[in-house]
Each structure stands twice: as C-alpha cells, then as structure tokens.
Amino acid sequence: MDDAELVTLAELVRRATTLAKAGRRRILGIVGAPGAGKSTVAQLLVEELGPDRAVIVPMDGFHLSNVTLRAWGRRDRKGAWDTFDADGYVHLLRRLRAGDHGPRDGVIHAPDFDREVDESIGSAIPVRAEVPLVITEGNYLLSDLGAWGQVRGLLDESWFIDLDDDTRIERLVERHRHHGMDTDQAATWARGTDQANAETVRPGRALADHVLRLID
C-alpha cells in the first residue's frame, strides 16, 4: 500500500512555520533517496520562512574529500553511506540542538557542499543562535549504519520525501549532465551508484514521522 501523504508546498510551509514557533531550537530532518527533491524542498522552506526563522544545514557538507575517497578506494562510490564524516555531522547536530553557540559571536559555522567543484566547503553556513529552526537534509538521516544511527534521536521531526523511481532517476541524469558528465556516464551513475544508495535509504522510510509526496 502507498502510505505517502500528498501535500502542497503551502502545507509544508505551514508545518515548518509551526516548528519555528515552538519556543526553542528545533531540528527538522528531510530525508529521501538521491534525486527525490530534498534540497529543493529545504530551500523553498527557507525562502518562505526567511533567514530569521530557518536555516539549512545539509548533510552533504560532510562529504569526505575526493583526495580521501581516492586514498580509501571509495571515489567511485561517492555518496554511499561510508563516504561521509558521519561522526562530525552528529557532533554538529548535537551542538545545534543544545544551542552550543559559544559566548563570542553566537554563531555556529556549518559546512556546505559545492556541486560545481564536487567538494565540501568548511564553515560556509553561519547558524545564528536566535534562528529557531534548523532544516537538515540528506540521504542517511534515518539510517542505522555506523554513526548514522545516532541522527534520528537528534531530530525533532523527520519527513521522508517520496518520489517514483523513474522521475527520480531522470532528475539525477540531468543533474549529472549539468555537472559535466556525458549522457552515458550520467545514466550509468544514476542507475548504478545512486540507485545502490537509494536502496540503502529505503528502509528509513518506515521510521519517518511523515512520508510525503509533493503535489502542485
């Protein structure tokens, strides 16, 4: 049975606004398979709520460097659960949840990921102490593999973004082409590495607070 809840962007904005009014720092986790639209949803929410109420801290900021992945023989699997600094991500979520911003400037600096250079950028996202809602998005927020198993308990709410595989893979092919792959390379990566990662993500669907399918 398809248990996904059909929702509009306006409904998601309403839910996120409620979380942002809760009276303390909340962390919303947006999870799903590669290409499901997690980053797009997170960005749209922040645009609607504004920077004083919400900020995005992406899991992808914790991609291990390409130098490290090559040294470990994992470059051709980039994006798999063991190609990230999951411990570093968990540590950051704990600081954000505890409001551990320090006495100096009240800012925690989170890393981002630059798709153009295919590398993480350290300290690229300032998270101010007064921002009530942190939106974090990524593939493995509900995974039980390695340190990822600690993430679920640090989220106030988790949304699994559901999308049919054909549409999701089509989006991935276009994304990879946009970032320099030819059509054959893009299709091979989307149906190979990306799809293997999607299968790893899939069990987390049953653990999400809400399984959502965005409609126009």
C-alpha positions, 0 to 999 in steps of 0.5 A: 500500500502507498502510505505517502501523504500528498501535500502542497508546498503551502502545507509544508510551509505551514508545518515548518512555520509551526516548528519555528514557533515552538519556543526553542531550537528545533531540528527538522530532518528531510530525508529521501533517496538521491534525486527525490527533491530534498534540497529543493524542498529545504530551500523553498522552506527557507525562502518562505520562512526567511533567514530569521526563522530557518536555516539549512544545514545539509548533510552533504557538507560532510562529504569526505574529500575526493583526495580521501575517497581516492586514498580509501578506494571509495571515489567511485562510490561517492555518496554511499553511506561510508563516504561521509564524516558521519561522526562530525555531522552528529557532533554538529547536530548535537551542538545545534540542538543544545544551542552550543553557540559559544559566548563570542559571536553566537554563531555556529559555522556549518559546512556546505557542499559545492556541486560545481567543484564536487567538494565540501566547503568548511564553515560556509553556513553561519547558524545564528543562535536566535534562528529557531529552526534548523532544516537538515537534509540528506540521504542517511538521516534515518539510517542505522549504519555506523554513526548514522544511527545516532541522527534520528534521536537528534531530530525533532521531526523527520519527513521522508520525501517520496518520489517514483523511481523513474522521475527520480532517476531522470532528475539525477541524469540531468543533474549529472549532465549539468555537472559535466558528465556525458549522457552515458556516464550520467545514466550509468551513475544514476542507475548504478551508484545512486540507485545502490544508495537509494536502496540503502535509504529505503528502509528509513522510510518506515521510521519517518514521522511523515512520508510525503509526496509533493503535489502542485 
